[in-house]
């Protein structure tokens, strides 16, 4: 079994764990856009049958992480800036809703949220953006999980932010990474004060700051493309 991957007996089904394994390969660039995802190879790496691998691939195709064709297999999709912006808009709404549904139950998550926030801060200090994003995902996922709404969690998970790290890490490299760390601290403080409305508002603005950056990046890219187009 791959040393970086440990099966969990309780939290996720086998196919979900295989899905997360493939997602991690895509997020870290080990599987790049256009690369083929081979069922037999993944099964061998994880020492499992091809059945949960096939289920994981189909789920990732439904999430539009992979392109899948019958008899031809699956390949990693190129995730675009536009898709990431769309996903962030939905993320802002879902996380705000999760906070409102959770209410004061969010207080039960404070210890773990502080731990994730500390890990995010430490990762930023050493400029480990992969770990930064991993801990950031855990921070936000815990808030969504606290809602107790499985459909909401499924929708949030389907946004597949694991594979959108390229845009997010580009953003972190050009801005002060302490800013999102401070935003997390504000979220934690609002939870401590049991101010659910403020928690929801902070989660929305937290996602929307990244949206603004990506929209600017998209506009710049479009301008560059327009400049290089031949004049007819």
Secondary structure, 3 states (H helix, E strand, C coil): CCCCCCCCCCCCCHHHHHHHHHHHHHHCCCCCCCCEECHHHHHHHHCCCHHHHHHHHHHHHHCCCEEEECCCEEEECCCCHHHHHHHHHHHHHHHHHHHHHHHHHHHHHHHHHHHHHHHHHHHHHCCCHHHHHHHHHHHHHHHHHCCCCHHHHHHHHHCCHHHHHHHHHHHHHHCCCHHHHHHHHHHHHHHHCCCHHHHHHHHHHHHHHHHHHHHHHHHHHHHHHHHHCCCC
